């Protein structure tokens, strides 16, 4: 996955700045949480039906 896809992240000398790395980590965590929630909701709704 290309880090440049994250808004506000820029490569500096081939490395992300610490602040941008933290932002990227937050974005990744949020994406993972969203995926987990969607999976749980889908499994719950299909089980109830």
C-alpha positions as CSV (number, residue, x, y, z in Angstrom):
1,X,0.0,0.0,0.0
2,X,1.4,3.4,-1.0
3,X,1.8,5.7,2.0
4,X,1.2,8.7,-0.3
5,X,-2.5,7.7,-0.5
6,X,-2.9,8.9,3.1
7,X,-3.9,12.6,3.2
8,X,-1.3,14.8,4.6
9,X,1.6,12.3,4.4
10,X,4.7,13.2,2.5
11,X,7.9,11.3,1.9
12,X,11.0,13.2,3.2
13,X,14.3,11.7,2.2
14,X,12.6,8.3,1.7
15,X,11.1,8.4,5.2
16,X,7.9,9.7,6.7
17,X,8.1,12.4,9.3
18,X,7.3,11.2,12.8
19,X,4.1,13.3,12.9
20,X,2.9,11.8,9.6
21,X,3.8,8.3,10.8
22,X,1.5,8.8,13.8
23,X,-1.2,10.1,11.5
24,X,-0.8,7.1,9.2
25,X,-1.0,4.7,12.2
26,X,-4.2,6.4,13.4
27,X,-5.7,6.1,9.9
28,X,-4.7,2.4,9.8
29,X,-6.2,1.7,13.3
30,X,-9.4,3.5,12.2
31,X,-9.7,1.5,9.0
32,X,-9.1,-1.8,11.0
33,X,-11.8,-0.8,13.5
34,X,-14.3,0.0,10.8
35,X,-13.6,-3.3,9.0
36,X,-14.1,-5.2,12.3
37,X,-17.4,-3.4,13.1
38,X,-18.7,-4.0,9.5
39,X,-17.8,-7.8,9.8
40,X,-19.5,-8.0,13.2
41,X,-22.6,-6.2,12.0
42,X,-22.9,-8.4,8.9
43,X,-22.5,-11.6,10.8
44,X,-25.0,-10.5,13.5
45,X,-27.6,-9.5,10.9
46,X,-27.2,-12.7,8.8
47,X,-27.4,-14.8,12.0
48,X,-30.6,-13.1,13.2
49,X,-32.2,-13.5,9.8
